[in-house]
Structures are given as C-alpha cells and as structure tokens.
Amino acid sequence: MFISQAYAQAAPAATGGAEGMFGSLGTMLPLVLMFVVLYFVMIRPQMKRQKEHKALIEALAKGDEIVTAGGMLGKVSKLGDSYLHVEVAAGVEVQVQRSAIVQVLPKGTVK
C-alpha cells in the first residue's frame, strides 16, 4: 500500500580496448597533477631550506655570532660534533645543539 516496487537496473556495458584505457587515465590524471603541484609548492622548497640549514650548520666557526631557535643571541666559543658552547654574556656560556642554530649574524651585532 505505502511501499512502491523497486526495479533493478541493468549494469552499464563494460568498454574494452582503447576507450577503457583512456578512461582510467582520465580518472588518474587529476591525482597525478595534484602530486606534481604538491611537489613544486611544498616538498621542493622544504628540501632546499633543509640543504641551506645544513650548510649553515657545517660552516659555523669559533667567534661567529648566532641566533638560536629560542631567540637567544650569542657568540660561539667552542665547537663540538653535535653541541656548541655559546657565550651569551661576559663569562656566561650555554651549551646548545647545532641544529638549534637558525641564523648567523654579521660580526659586531652582539655586544
């Protein structure tokens, strides 16, 4: 009385050969284009920044004036393999990881 009858619909015929191949290529094309855009917008610049930071860390020398990730300014007094001793005030040294260095300042900036 209140329920209408439902009829099954026939499935569409499968296309074979060249049409089927281009159809699947058309569905994958947006995905491939998204990955290419993601690579050039996000992945490639991040890799470039990592490379520049690694070069900055390897080029550190005693006497360089630096800024740490926490915003502390100081002068490099001792170098180690993974740690640096940074003089933040007269007679005050702190030990920081090399990876915590974010910038090398021009000479004479820290007084």
N, C-alpha and C positions, 0 to 999 in steps of 0.2 A: 504494500500500500504506500508507504513513505520511501521505500528503497527502490531506486531505479536500477535497471540491469546495466552491468558494465560489460563491454565487449573488448576482447583482446585485439590489439592492433598488430599487424604484420611487421616484422623487423625489416629495416631497410636492407636492400641487397648489398652485399659486400662488393666494393670495387677492387679490382685486381690490376696488376701491371703498373704502368707508369702513373696513372691517376692516384693510386694508393700511396705510392712513394712520395709524390709531391704534396699530398695531403698531410702526411706525417711530418714532412719538412716544414710545412706552413705552421703546424702547431708547435714545433720546437724552435722556430725562428725567434719569437719574442723572448724566450728563455735565454737563448744564446746572446741576443742583443743586450739583454739586461746584465748578463755576466760581463760582457765587454765594457759596457758603461761603468759598472761597478769597479772593474779593474782600473780603468783610467781615472776615475773620480776618487776612489778610496784607497785601493791597495797599492798602486804605484807611488803616490805621494808619501804614504806611510813608510814604504821601503826606502825612499830617498831620504826621509828625515832620520830613520834609523842609521843609515850609512853615514850621514853627516855627523850625527851624535857620536858614533863610534870613532870617527876620525878626530873629533874634538877631544874625546877622552884619551886617545892614544897620543895626542900631541901635547898633553899637559907637561909642564916643566916646573921646576922649583922657581918660586918667585912670581908665578902667574897669579893674577887677581881674578877670582872666580865668584860665581853666584851658585848656591846650592838650590835644590828643589824646594827647600823650606824657606828660601828667601834670604839666607844668611850670606853675607859678603865676607870675604877673607882672602888671605894670601897663602898660597901653597908653600909649606915649609919642608915637608918630607913626602916622598913618593914611595908607595908600595905597589905590589901586584894588584890588589883589589881595594886597598884603602889609601886615603891621603890624610896627612896631618895639615890642617888649615889653621893659620893664625888669625883669629877674629879680633883680637885686641892685643895690646902690648903684653906679652908673657902669657897669653891665654890661647891654648891650642885645642882644637877639637878634631876628632877622627871621624871621617865620613867615607862612605863608599864612593868609588869612582863614578858609578852610574848615577849618583845623586847630583853630579855637576851638570848644570843646564846651560851655562854661559861663561865664556872667558871675557873679562872686561879689559879695556885698554889700560896700559900702565899708568899709574898715578890716580886711578879712580878711587881706590880705597886708601883712606888716610889713617 
